[in-house]
């Protein structure tokens, strides 16, 4: 354990939810003049601060709508926080909505290059690792088939295989260890464990407290965008059990 690799400093994230759905400019003007348009401000994260050292594995717990995925997206750089800032050091592999960068019209093979470039890999790097990606995904027979003919489990397997081919410094996992069948889940968990052994810093969202306890040494509880608890896994897991019981 050494230097600080992630620092989240007073981060808040606001979304505007327009309550009225407006279909045309004319309708908008009429509703605006009649004062019928209200903007609903929704704070998904409220003043979150914490830091992580190299090799720490943080499990983020909370009920649906607590802000867990939003926090991961802010740390991964997908969202810019409304307030506060995030500092990161090193290569980051975000495993958020696996395969969100896929194009359904293209084949599995084409999507390896496409998604790889979304994750910032060069063509040369993908050429070198292409066979490894296909082999891990167990999709060799389907690699030249368009993705629209894949099941969601197959797409997730391909996404996982592409995202884990790097050796990142920071790994962000959002519910991804629940993809595919039991055999693939076991294999993907082992792959992530191997990364842990290399001292990767991990942020992990899972609905399974048991899985968080098995994989993480730190944990956080989020509730309605605010941090209730942060610290060693044992203490936070006990607090979380009281909330969900």
SULVENUR-V844783 format. One record per residue. N is the residue number from 0. PSI is psi in whole degrees, 0 to 359 (NA if undefined). OMEGA is omega as a letter, one per 20 degrees, with the letter a starting at -180 (none if undefined). D_LAST is the distance of its C-alpha to the last C-alpha in Angstrom with 1 decimal. Layout:
n: {N;N}
psi: {PSI;PSI}
omega: {OMEGA;OMEGA}
d_last: {D_LAST;D_LAST}
This chain:
n: {0;1;2;3;4;5;6;7;8;9;10;11;12;13;14;15;16;17;18;19;20;21;22;23;24;25;26;27;28;29;30;31;32;33;34;35;36;37;38;39;40;41;42;43;44;45;46;47;48;49;50;51;52;53;54;55;56;57;58;59;60;61;62;63;64;65;66;67;68;69;70;71;72;73;74;75;76;77;78;79;80;81;82;83;84;85;86;87;88;89;90;91;92;93;94;95;96;97;98;99;100;101;102;103;104;105;106;107;108;109;110;111;112;113;114;115;116;117;118;119;120;121;122;123;124;125;126;127;128;129;130;131;132;133;134;135;136;137;138;139;140;141;142;143;144;145;146;147;148;149;150;151;152;153;154;155;156;157;158;159;160;161;162;163;164;165;166;167;168;169;170;171;172;173;174;175;176;177;178;179;180;181;182;183;184;185;186;187;188;189;190;191;192;193;194;195;196;197;198;199;200;201;202;203;204;205;206;207;208;209;210;211;212;213;214;215;216;217;218;219;220;221;222;223;224;225;226;227;228;229;230;231;232;233;234;235;236;237;238;239;240;241;242;243;244}
psi: {127;251;159;127;335;134;122;117;104;52;128;149;122;137;146;120;110;127;330;132;124;127;339;161;318;312;321;312;315;312;323;316;325;5;35;350;125;140;128;117;132;118;110;333;137;106;61;126;131;166;157;141;163;133;353;147;113;123;131;116;154;160;173;140;10;343;9;308;325;317;316;320;326;317;324;348;9;318;144;128;147;321;154;182;160;131;130;150;128;179;131;131;104;120;74;177;86;128;17;339;11;153;117;335;338;161;169;315;314;323;335;317;320;307;323;318;327;322;358;17;147;162;319;319;318;320;315;324;3;310;321;319;312;317;315;323;343;34;22;316;339;7;337;15;140;145;337;342;3;151;166;327;321;319;318;321;318;315;316;318;324;316;333;8;344;167;88;165;328;130;127;117;120;98;19;348;10;18;153;187;178;321;316;324;317;317;320;325;322;320;318;320;321;323;321;318;336;8;26;147;129;136;127;124;128;150;350;110;322;319;319;318;326;325;340;155;350;158;162;145;125;141;121;43;357;150;118;319;150;132;204;148;317;311;314;323;320;317;322;323;320;325;318;346;NA}
omega: {a;a;r;a;r;r;r;a;r;a;r;a;a;r;r;r;r;a;a;r;a;a;a;r;a;r;r;a;r;a;a;a;r;a;a;a;r;r;a;r;a;r;a;r;a;r;a;r;r;r;a;r;a;r;r;a;a;r;a;a;r;a;r;r;a;a;a;a;r;r;r;a;r;a;a;a;r;r;r;a;r;r;r;r;r;r;r;r;r;a;a;r;a;r;r;a;a;r;r;r;a;r;a;a;a;r;r;a;a;a;r;r;a;a;r;a;r;r;r;r;r;r;a;r;a;r;a;a;a;a;r;r;a;a;a;a;a;a;a;a;a;a;r;r;r;a;a;r;r;r;a;r;r;r;r;r;r;r;r;a;r;a;a;a;r;r;a;r;a;a;r;a;r;r;a;a;r;a;r;a;a;a;a;r;a;a;a;r;r;r;r;r;r;r;r;a;r;r;r;r;a;r;a;r;r;r;a;r;a;r;r;r;a;a;a;r;r;r;a;r;r;r;a;r;r;a;a;a;r;r;a;a;a;a;a;r;r;r;a;r;r;a;a;a;none}
d_last: {34.1;36.6;37.1;34.7;34.3;32.0;31.9;30.0;31.6;30.3;29.5;28.7;29.0;30.1;30.6;32.8;31.8;34.8;33.9;37.2;38.3;42.0;44.2;47.5;49.2;51.0;47.9;46.4;49.4;49.4;45.8;46.2;49.2;47.4;44.5;42.1;40.5;37.5;35.7;32.1;31.1;27.6;26.5;24.3;24.4;25.1;27.0;25.4;27.2;26.8;29.1;29.1;31.7;33.2;31.1;27.7;24.9;22.2;19.0;17.8;14.1;12.9;12.2;15.5;18.2;17.0;20.5;19.9;22.8;25.0;24.7;25.8;28.6;29.8;29.9;31.7;34.2;33.5;32.8;34.7;32.6;33.7;33.7;33.6;34.4;33.4;35.6;35.5;37.9;38.7;38.3;35.1;33.8;31.4;29.5;28.2;28.7;30.7;34.2;33.9;37.5;38.8;41.7;41.4;45.2;45.8;45.6;43.1;45.9;46.6;42.9;42.7;45.3;44.0;40.3;41.7;43.8;40.8;39.1;42.3;43.9;47.7;49.5;51.0;47.6;46.4;49.7;49.1;45.6;46.0;46.3;43.3;41.1;42.4;42.1;38.5;37.5;39.3;40.9;44.5;45.7;44.2;45.0;47.9;46.0;44.9;41.2;41.0;41.4;38.5;35.1;32.2;31.2;34.8;34.8;31.6;33.3;36.4;34.5;32.7;36.0;37.8;35.2;35.0;38.7;39.1;38.3;36.4;35.6;32.4;30.2;27.7;25.4;23.4;21.6;24.9;24.0;22.8;26.3;28.8;28.7;27.2;30.5;30.7;27.1;28.0;31.2;29.7;27.2;30.1;32.2;29.6;29.4;33.2;33.0;30.6;33.3;35.8;33.9;32.5;30.1;27.1;24.6;22.0;19.5;17.3;14.3;13.9;12.3;14.4;17.4;17.1;16.9;19.9;22.0;21.4;22.3;21.1;18.1;17.5;14.7;16.3;15.3;18.1;20.6;20.1;19.1;16.5;16.7;19.4;20.5;20.4;17.8;16.6;15.9;14.3;12.0;10.7;10.3;8.6;5.9;5.4;5.7;3.8;0.0}
